[in-house]
């Protein structure tokens, strides 16, 4: 991408399958900078020479903190395991179960505030509001008109033939916390025939994943978040809590 740079610190955790437990995790601290979301200068939001330098800013995909942890755990019950290994009902009920999971937590992507360009009179160039106070996030998310994700009084409309003082990608959308889990057990039906029972839970904590707020200072709903991200644009699934059960035959 045009004028792009990316710097990061990456830390990983790898625990090979030992004692029935496998762990694999990663944390990334990073900063991405560019001038456009696309590949060339024709897609900049300020192609005019008067606003050209304003294009260079944190990227829309800039996510400074990103943590992922996956695990597989063969529960210590059943034949050859620490507990319930001597046969009988305990081994039959508790043996052979496996828990798998994925935990994700990361900051939201960046976004650019918007304003009417009627006073700017520069077709092809974006307009942003003026910033008249500190950007404070309230964390309020919902359809209530009095509930805004950030303090909207920190921004005002521009009524003069100039660019607003707010730059590109100065706002950060809500972050995401998500945990998926599954529970498996394999039953031996015949010498060459297995049946695996699967119980899977997506977003098991039912933590909402929100879309970004209304970005236009000229809108009546400026700063409000009115819906959850059921379409998956947060790239963490975007779904409310969901359970799925299944059987798999192996031969």
N, C-alpha and C positions, 0 to 999 in steps of 0.2 A: 504494500500500500504506500501511497505518497507520503514521504517524510516520516515513515513509521519506525518506531523503536520499541523494544521489549526487554525488560530486565527483570530477573526473578531470583529468588532463593527457593530451592526445592529440597524438601526433606522427605525421606521415605522410611517406612517401617515394613520389614518383611520377616515373618516368623514362619519357618517351614513347618509342615504338619508334624507336630511333636505332642505325644500324649493325647492325640485326638483333636488338637486345636491348631488352626492355621489363621494367621493374621496378615493382612496386607493393607497398609495405609499410606497416605501421601498428604503433605501440606505444602502449599505454594504461596509465597508472599511475592507479589509482583506489581509492576506498573507498566502499562502499555500507553504509548503516545502515538498519535498520527494526525493527519490533516483532513482525512475523509474516511467514511466507512467503506469506500469502494477503492478502485485501483488507480484513478487518475484525477487530474485537477478539474475536469468537467463536472465532477460530482461533489465538489466542495459547496458548502452552504453560503460562503461568501466569496464568489469569484471576482468581485470588484477589487481593484487595487487598493481602495480605501479600507477594505476589511480583510484583505488577504491574510495578514498575519494572525487574525483572530481564529483562523481555522486550526492552527496547531494547538492541540489540547489533549487531555486524556481520551483514550479511545472509548467508543461505545461499549466495547467488550472488556474494558478494564475492570478486573475483579481482584483487588489487592489480597484478599484472604480467601483461600479455598482449601477445605479439609475433607478428605474422604477416608473411610475406614470400612474394609470388608473382612468378614470372618466366616470360618467354617468350623463347627464344633461337633465332633462325635461324642454324644453324651456318655459318661462313664458307667453305663449300665449294660448288663448282658454278658454273654460268653466272652471270656478273655479280657473283661474290663474290671475296674476296681470294685464295683458294687453289683449286686444281683447277678452274680456269675455262676451260681451253683444250681441253676435250673429252677423248675417250679414256676408258680404263677408270677412271681416278681420279675424273673427274667423274661417270661413270655410277654408281660405287659410293658416293661420298661426298656427292654433291650432293643438295640438297633436303631435308635432315633438319632437324627442329625439336625442341628440348627444352623441356618445360614443367614447372613444379613449384610446390609450395606447402609452405612450412615453417611449423610452428606450435610455439610454446613458451609455456605459461602455467601459473600456479600452480593448485593444486587448490581446490575449493570448501570452504566451512566446514561443520562438523557439530557437533552437541551430544552430549556424553557423557551416559550414562544410568545410572540406579541403581534398585534396587527401591524402590517407594513404600509398602511395607507399614508402615514406621514413621511415615511422613508422615500417613497417614490423611486425605488431602484429595483425594477423587475429582475427576478432571478437570484436576489439576495434575501436571506432570511432576516427576520427582525426578532430581537429579544427584549425583555423588559429591562428597566433600570433596577439596580439593587440599591435599596435605601436603608437596609438593615442587615443584621447577621442572619445567615441561613441556619435556622434551628429546626431539627427534625422533631416532630411531636410524637411520631409513632402511631398516630391515630389512623385507623383504617376502617372505613365503613361508609354507608350511603347518607349518614346524617350530615346536613349542610354545615353544621358547626364543627364537623370533624375533618380536619385537613392533615395530610401527612407531614407537612412542614408549615412554618409560620408564613402565611401568604402576605402579611403586612410588610414583609421585608422587600417586596417587589412592587413596582408601579408601572403603569403604561407610559409609552413614549409618545409625545404629541408634537415633537419637533423633527425636522428633516435630518436625522442623524441615527446612528446605531445605538441601541440600548447598551448599557454597561455590562450586562451579563454575557459571559462568554459561552463557548460551546461545551456541552457535556459537564456542566457544573453541578447537576443534580444526580443523586444516586438513588436508584429504585430500591424497593424492599429486598432484603436478602432472603435466603431459603434455608430451612432446616427440614430434613426429610430422613425417615428411616423405613427401609423395607426389610421384612423378615420372612423366613420360610422354615417349615418343619417337614422333614422327610423321614420315611421309614420304608425299608425294603424287606419284602417277605419272600422267602424261598418257596415256590409252589412245586416245582419239579427240578430235576438235576440241571436242566438247561432253560428253565423258565422262572423269571422273577417278576414280582409285581411291586411297584413303588407307589406309596401313598404320598401325596404332596398337599400341604396346606400353606398357602402363600398370603401375605398381608403387605399391601403397598400403602405407604404413608401411615404406618400403624398408629402413630400418635395423633393422627387426624389434624396435623398442624397446617393451617391455611397457607397457601402460596398465592400471594396477591400480585395483580398486575400493577403497573406503574400508575401514578396519579395523573390527573388532567394537567397538561403542561402549559396551557394557554392562559396568560394573565387576563385576556379579554373574555374568558369563559366564566359563566356563573358558577361552575363547579371547579374552578381553578384550585389545584392542590388536593382535590378529593380522590380517594381510591374507592371505587364503587363496585368492584367485583373481584372474585378470586380467579386465578389463572388455571382454568380447567382445560385450556388448550395446550398446556405444556410448554409455553414459550420461555419459562424459566429453566428449561432443560433439566428439570429434576422430576419430570413426570407430569406435574401440574394437576394431579388428581387428588380428590378427597380420599379418605380411607376406603380401601377396597380389599375384599377377601376373595380368594380363588382356591378351589379344591379340585384335585384331579388324581387320576390313576394312570400309571405308565407300565406297560408290559415290556419286559426285556427278554430276548431269547437269542 
